[in-house]
Amino acid sequence: SQQGEEDPQALSIQEGENATMNCSYKTSINNLQWYRQNSGRGLVHLILIRSNEREKHSGRLRVTLDTSKKSSSLLITASRAADTASYFCATMNSGYSTLTFGKGTMLLVSP
Amino acid sequence: GAGVSQSPSNKVTEKGKDVELRCDPISGHTALYWYRQSLGQGLEFLIYFQGNSAPDKSGLPSDRFSAERTGGSVSTLTIQRTQQEDSAVYLCASSPLGAYEQYFGPGTRLTVT
């Protein structure tokens, strides 16, 4: 069953613009992760934020986590055409090692 | 280093046949996961192996699905008497001990006709 819900389902922007994707979840978590998927095949891990963290950066990525609202956001700054992909949030519950994925946001970055 | 590999990359089978999907995790990774991705259901967890512990099979959708992991490395997911609703991309991932992030293979696209 789905834990996370991403918003928006699809996002279309121009190169150089920032892209923001949101994720909401339902239960208490140990950590939340974001993954990217190109062409419907393998997923690539982007960034992980633990439940006791509020913000994390990695290159052009910025992730925030609000456990009181059970929500997270992924910001990609200065987007590039190569960022075109589907982005998924995934939650890991305390005491578990498996991920529960949201339905993803399809990001299209036009040159 | 080599990533997670899966074979075959594509599999077309007739309804009612059995299929085996293979996953080679990253060397040294103790955890191995199988997920299924379909248009209607998104990404679903199927089964999880950690070292020599009993696998977590809580995500398997029916008893037609089974998986094994030999020698703590290669894993095979078997689907018996395939149905059209089994059509999906089957993804395998592995993870080193103590790590939370997972490393995914390219997936096997299964089409049941």
Interface residues (C-beta under 8 A of the other chain):
Chain A: Q2 N30 N31 Q33 Y35 G40 R41 G42 L43 V44 H45 L48 F88 A90 M92 S97 T98 L99 T100 F101 G102 K103 G104
Chain B: V4 A31 Y33 Y35 Q37 G42 L43 E44 F45 Y48 Q50 D56 G59 V89 L91 A93 S95 Y100 E101 Q102 Y103 F104 G105 P106 G107
